[in-house]
Amino acid sequence: MPAEVSLDRRAGAPLTTAERRARLRLARSGQVGTVTYRRLIARFGTAERALETLPELAARGGTRSYRPASAASVEAEIARAQAVGARLLILGTPDYPSLLSEIADPPPVLWARGELGVFERDGVALVGARNASALGLRLASQVAAALGEAGRVTVSGLARGIDASVHAASVERGTIAVLGGGIDCIYPAENEGLAERILAHGALVSEAPMGLQPQARHFPKRNRLISGLSQAVVLIEAAERSGSLITARAALEQGREVMAVPGNPLDPRAAGCNRLIRDGAHLIRSADDVLEGLAMPVARAEHAPDPRPGLAEPSAPPPRRLRGQITELLSLAPVLEDELIRRSGAETAHVLELLSELDLAGRILRHAGGRISLTPPA
């Protein structure tokens, strides 16, 4: 990877090549999710310092077998990225997609290929059924092409059906394909040619490690990026239980507009869209309806608070009793982190420190909306 230097938006400090590698390594270390990553960077200033402390923090949380991701594994990932021309985008640096950085759980790192300027253009996500009807595919193509002509970037998941039609119709104007696996693992294979065409005017992006083959469990996590990169999400043919509805749910949590194309009540592929419209989603017949919906004021969602406050090195260690108190307050049912802090009556910095230790030890799970719970017993 070139010895490039980026500026951290928050601190204004340059990220050296060594620190960029360290941030990738920190992001790839076990039990380091978005919240823990951001808190470690906020507390220690650099990923290099944070990596040195991970085993100690995990030991305090209850496990002495913790090991961060190896430097060798990170070097191997970087080599694979160089082989396909992928670029590392790090949360907090200027080249990271600004709209995505606003969501509650932005990925600490992304791999991207193509024309990365599309990330700073206004995006609209269009998603829908893999087994879409001919009419659904035609409408997806028409809406995508018209949005492209209006200067909008389309965003979708490079899946069969609606996704592929969206990308193909807007490929010349700019489209973003969000992958569920590694950026060097195009899925389905039949869309490899389409993926190559996208690179000329758009981008492929993934938060997954290089070489990761996509599995079903990866796609719900991927879907929050589709909505996070977009100002609105449009559903075209979505069943009651579908990945498209997961994307719509993520969009609502992120304060994005949700829009849907109505369908025949007797067609199962329209059930999810019809329900969303019944519940208040914009009814979409054409790209004009999408653009009209985008022109209306949007009530922004209340995101989880920025995890940085209270993360300076505590002036004194947390009271010994506090660890047991926090564990007792937690259960298998998710609870808001703010509620946990309030009920503990302890200093915020102490509670957050203990939660980070429990997180690294694998003893808690983090859920959407800033909620946490105990990890179920194996």
N, C-alpha and C positions, 0 to 999 in steps of 0.2 A: 504494500500500500504506500502511495507517495507520502513523503514527509510533510504533510500539509498541516496548517495550524488554523483552527476555527475559534471564533469568539463565543464564549458562553454568554447567552443573553442576560442571565441573572447576575452573574458576578463580573462580567466584562473581562475575565481573565482568559488568556489564550489556552487552547487545549493542544498540547504537544502530541506528537505521534505516540509517545509512550502512554500518555494519559488516555488517548483515544482507545488504544489497545486495552488498557486497564478497565475502561468503562464497558467495553464489550465483554471482557472477562467477568466483571462484576455482574453484569446483566445475565450472563450464562451460568452463574453459580447457583447451586440448588437453594430453593426457598427464597430467592431474591426476586420478589415481584415488583411491580411498579412502585407501590407505597414504600416498601423497605429500601429499594434502590434510591429513591429520592431522599429519604431520610438519612441514609448513610452518606450520600454526597453532601447533604446540607450540614451534617454533623462534622464530618471529617474533612470536608473541603475538596478532596480528590479521591478518585477510585483507588489509586495506589495505596493510600493510607487506609481506606476502608477495607480493602482486601486483606491487609495485615491483621485486622482485628476480628475478621469473621469467625475463625475457630474459637477465639475467646468468648465472643458474644454468644455463639451457639452453645458453648459449654455452660455458660450461665443459664441458658434457657433449658438445659437438661440433656444435651447430647455432646459427647466428647469425640465423636467419630466424624465430625463435619470437616469437609475439605472443599475449598473453593474450586471453581473450574480451573483446570490446569492451563498454564501458559501455552503448552504444546497444542492443546485442543483449539485454542484461540488462533494460534498461528496457522493451523491447518484450515480453520474456517476462513481466515483472511486469504489464504492461498486459493481456495475454491472460489471466493468472491472475485479475486483478480482474474481468474481464468474465464469468467463470464462477464467481466466488466461491470460488476456490481459496486455500488458506492455505499459506504456506511454513513447513516444519518443518526446523529446522537441527540437525544432530548436536551433542549436548552441551547442548542447551537443554531446559527442563522439558517442553515439549509434544511433543518427539520420542518416538516409541514406545519405552518402556524396554526391552522384550524384544528388539526389533530392534537396539538399540544394543549388545547383548551379543555379537552375532555377530562373526566376525573381519573382515568387510568391509562394515560398514553404510554405506549411501549417505550422503554428506555432507549432501545436501539431499533433501527430499521435497516434492511438492505433494499436498495432501489436500483433499477436499471432504466435507461431511456432518457427522455427529455424531462429533467426534473423541474423545469419551470412550470409544468402543469400543476404542481402542488400549490402554487400561489394564485392560481386562477379559481374562479367560483365553480364549485363542483356540485353536481346533482347525481345522486345514486339511483340507478334503476335496477331492480332485482325482481326475480320471479321464478316460476317453475322450470325445472329441468325438462319435464315432459310437456312443454307448452303446446298449445294448439297453434294451428297455422295463423289464425286471426291474432292470437297473442303475440306471436313472433313478428307479424307484420306491423302491429301497433308499436311494439318495442323499437323496431327499426325506425319507424316514422318519427317517434318522439325523440329518440336519440339523435337522429340526423338533424332534426329541427333545433334541438337544444345546442348542438354543435355549431350550427349556422348562427345562432344567437350569441355565440361566444362562451357558452358554458362547457365545462369539461364533464364528461360522463364518468361515473365510477361504478364498477361492478366486480363480480368475483370470478370471471373467466370460466364459469361452469357451462355445461351444456344448456341449450334452451335459451331462455330470455337473456341471460348474461352474455352469451356469445353473440347474440343478435345485436345487443346494445353496443358492444365493443366494435363489431364489424361495421355497423352503420355510422359510427362516429370516429373511426380510426384516423381519418385524415384531419379532423379538427382537434383531436386530443382526447384521450381516454385513459383512465387509470384502472389497472387490473390488480386487485388485492388477492394474493395467493394464500392458501391455507397451509401449505408446506414451504420448504425452502424455495428461494427465488430461482434456484437452478433446477427445480423439479416441477415442470409444467404438468398440470393435471386439469382435465383429462388430456392424454397424449394427443388426441385428435385436434387440440387447439394450439399445438406448438407453432404451426404456421401463423395463426392469428396473433400469438404472443410476439413473434418476431416482427410482424407488421406494426404492432402497437408501439414498439420501441422508437420508431421514426419520429412520431409526433406526441407520444404519450409515455407512460411509465408502467413498469411492473414494480410492485412493492410487497414486502413481507416482513413480519417481525420474527419469523421462525429461523432457526439456525440453518445455515447452508447445508444442503444434502438431506434435509428432513423430508421424508415421503409423507404426503398428507394423509391423515386418517379422519374418520368422521368426527372424532372428538375435537379436532383442531378448528373446525369451521365455525362453531358459535363464537369462539374468541376472535376469529378472523372477521366476523360480521360486524363487530363493534368498530373496526377500522374503516369498513366501507361507509358506515354512517358518520364516523368521526371525521372523515375527509370531505364530507359533503354538507351543504347547507340544507338539503332536503333529501328525503328518501321516497321514491315512487315504487309502489308494488304493482306488478303486472302479472296476474294469475299466481295466486299463493293459496295453498290449502290451509286448513285450520291448524295443522301441525306441520310447520315447514320452517326451514332456515330463514326464509324471507321475513317471517313474523318475528324471529329473533332479532333480525336487523332493525325492524320497525320498533321493537321494544327498546333496543339500544339507542335508536334515534330519539325517542321520547325522553329517555334518561339524560341524553346529551343536549336537549333543548333544540333539536332539529325539527323541521316540519315533516310530517308524515302524510303522504298522499297515496291514493290507490285508484286503480282502474276498476270499475264495476264489471260484474260478469253475470252470466246466467245462474240463477239460484240452484238449478239442477246440476251444475257442473262443479264437482268437488274442488277443482282448481281455482274457483272463484270465491270459495267460502271465506277464506281469510281476508281477502280484499273487501268483500261485502261487509264483513263484521267491522273492519276498521272504519269504513265509511259510516256505518251505523253509529259507531262510537265517536265520530267527529272528524275523521280524516278528510282531507280535501278530495273531492271527487274529480278524477282526471279523465278527460276525453282526448286531449291533444297536448302538444307542447305549450300552446298558449295558456292552457289552464295551469300548467306547472309554473310558467313565468309569472302569471297573475298571482298565484299563491305565494311565490317568493317575494313579491312586491308588498305583501301584507306584513304588518309588524308581528314579530314572534316573541312570545313570552319565554325568555331563556330559563333553562332548568337551573335549579340550585345544585351546583356540584359539591362534591366533598371538599372541605376546606383544604387550602394549601397545607401540605404536611410539614412545611419548614418551621413554622413558629414553635418555639420551645425546644428546638433541637440542638442548641448549643450544648457543649459539654456541661453536664450538670455540676453545680458547685460542690455537691456531696453525693455519695452513692444513695440509691433508693433505700428506704428503711427495709430491714430484713423481712418484716411482717407483710410488706406490700406485695411481694411475689405471691404468697399464699392467698392474700386477699383478692388479687386480680384473678387468679385461677379459680377461686370459689365463685366469683361474680360471673365468670364465663360458663357457658353450657353448650350443648349441641345446637341450640337455637341461636341464630345470629342476633347480635345486639349492636346498636350503633356505638362506634368508638367514643363519641362525645358523651353518650349516656354512661358508658363504663367509667370514663374519667370523672364524671360528675358524682357517680355513686361511690367511687373509691375515696373521694375527698382528698386525694393526693395531688402533688404538683404534676402538671401536664407533662413536663419533661421527664419525670420519673416513670410515669405510666407508659409513655411512648417508648422509653428505653427498654422497659421490661417487655413490652409487646414485640419490639424488634427482636429481642433475644428469643422469645417464645416462637416467633415466626421462623427464625433461622433454624431453630431446633425442630421444626415441623409439628409443633404442638397446637397451632391455631390455623384456621382457614380464613381467608378474606373473601368477602362477598361484595356484590354490587351495592353502591350507595353508602360506602364507608362502614359496612357492618362486618363483624368478626364473630367467630365461634370456635369452640374446641374442635380439634381434629377427631373424628370418630375412631374408636379403637379398632385395630386391625382384626 
